[in-house]
Amino acid sequence: MGGIKKRLVRSLRIHYENACYHVICRGNARQRFFAGDADRSAFLSLLEKSGEIYQVEVLAYVLMDNHYLPVGEDPAGESAGIHAAFQYLLYQLLQPGA
């Protein structure tokens, strides 16, 4: 590569105590993420549960047809909490019958 180093990984996120984090998750090829109000209701229940499990406070959210945008606060400032909460949410959403 002629001495040129390619950047293959992104920089680590810096986490601060009581910081707010904005997350976006979009459907593949911008496909619909929510089929209707029942899906939105189920999503909100999972969002609340994931916040309780990982001690992340969900401050706000936007639900669009093809994506969602939660804003969360990890009071401890640990990357593991906010990351784990939203990974859990996504994992639960992708389960068959969810």
C-alpha positions as CSV (number, residue, x, y, z in Angstrom):
1,M,0.0,0.0,0.0
2,G,3.0,2.3,-0.5
3,G,3.3,3.3,3.2
4,I,-0.2,4.6,3.4
5,K,-2.0,3.3,6.4
6,K,-5.7,2.7,5.9
7,R,-8.0,3.4,8.8
8,L,-10.0,0.2,9.3
9,V,-11.7,0.9,12.6
10,R,-13.5,3.9,14.0
11,S,-12.3,5.9,16.9
12,L,-13.5,4.9,20.3
13,R,-16.4,6.9,21.6
14,I,-15.7,9.1,24.6
15,H,-18.2,8.7,27.4
16,Y,-18.9,11.2,30.1
17,E,-20.9,10.9,33.3
18,N,-24.5,12.1,32.8
19,A,-24.0,12.6,29.1
20,C,-26.8,12.1,26.6
21,Y,-26.4,9.8,23.6
22,H,-28.4,9.8,20.4
23,V,-28.8,6.5,18.6
24,I,-30.3,5.8,15.2
25,C,-31.4,2.5,13.8
26,R,-32.9,2.3,10.3
27,G,-34.5,-0.6,8.5
28,N,-32.5,-2.4,5.8
29,A,-32.8,-0.5,2.5
30,R,-35.0,2.0,4.4
31,Q,-37.7,-0.7,4.6
32,R,-40.5,-0.1,7.1
33,F,-39.5,-0.8,10.6
34,F,-43.0,-0.6,12.2
35,A,-46.0,-2.1,10.5
36,G,-48.5,-0.3,12.8
37,D,-49.4,0.9,16.2
38,A,-49.1,-2.6,17.8
39,D,-45.4,-2.7,16.7
40,R,-44.8,0.8,18.1
41,S,-46.4,-0.2,21.4
42,A,-44.3,-3.4,21.6
43,F,-41.2,-1.4,20.8
44,L,-41.9,1.1,23.6
45,S,-42.3,-1.7,26.1
46,L,-38.9,-3.2,25.0
47,L,-37.3,0.3,25.1
48,E,-38.5,0.8,28.7
49,K,-37.4,-2.8,29.7
50,S,-33.9,-2.3,28.2
51,G,-33.4,1.0,30.1
52,E,-34.4,-0.7,33.4
53,I,-32.2,-3.7,32.9
54,Y,-29.1,-1.7,32.0
55,Q,-29.8,1.4,34.2
56,V,-30.0,3.8,31.2
57,E,-32.5,6.6,31.3
58,V,-34.4,7.0,28.1
59,L,-35.0,10.8,27.8
60,A,-36.7,11.0,24.5
61,Y,-37.4,9.0,21.3
62,V,-38.8,9.4,17.8
63,L,-40.5,6.5,16.0
64,M,-40.7,6.8,12.3
65,D,-42.0,4.2,9.8
66,N,-38.5,3.1,8.8
67,H,-36.3,4.0,11.8
68,Y,-36.2,5.0,15.4
69,L,-34.1,7.5,17.3
70,P,-33.8,7.1,21.1
71,V,-31.9,9.5,23.3
72,G,-30.5,8.0,26.4
73,E,-28.4,8.9,29.4
74,D,-26.0,6.6,31.1
75,P,-25.7,8.2,34.6
76,A,-22.5,6.2,35.4
77,G,-20.8,7.4,32.2
78,E,-19.9,3.8,31.2
79,S,-20.0,2.9,27.6
80,A,-21.2,-0.6,28.5
81,G,-24.5,0.6,29.8
82,I,-25.8,2.6,26.9
83,H,-24.3,0.2,24.3
84,A,-25.7,-2.9,26.1
85,A,-29.2,-1.3,26.5
86,F,-29.6,-0.6,22.8
87,Q,-28.0,-3.9,21.7
88,Y,-30.5,-5.7,23.9
89,L,-33.3,-3.7,22.3
90,L,-32.2,-4.5,18.8
91,Y,-31.7,-8.2,19.6
92,Q,-35.2,-8.5,21.1
93,L,-36.7,-6.8,18.1
94,L,-35.0,-9.2,15.7
95,Q,-36.3,-12.3,17.5
96,P,-38.9,-14.3,15.6
97,G,-42.3,-13.5,16.9
98,A,-41.2,-10.4,18.6
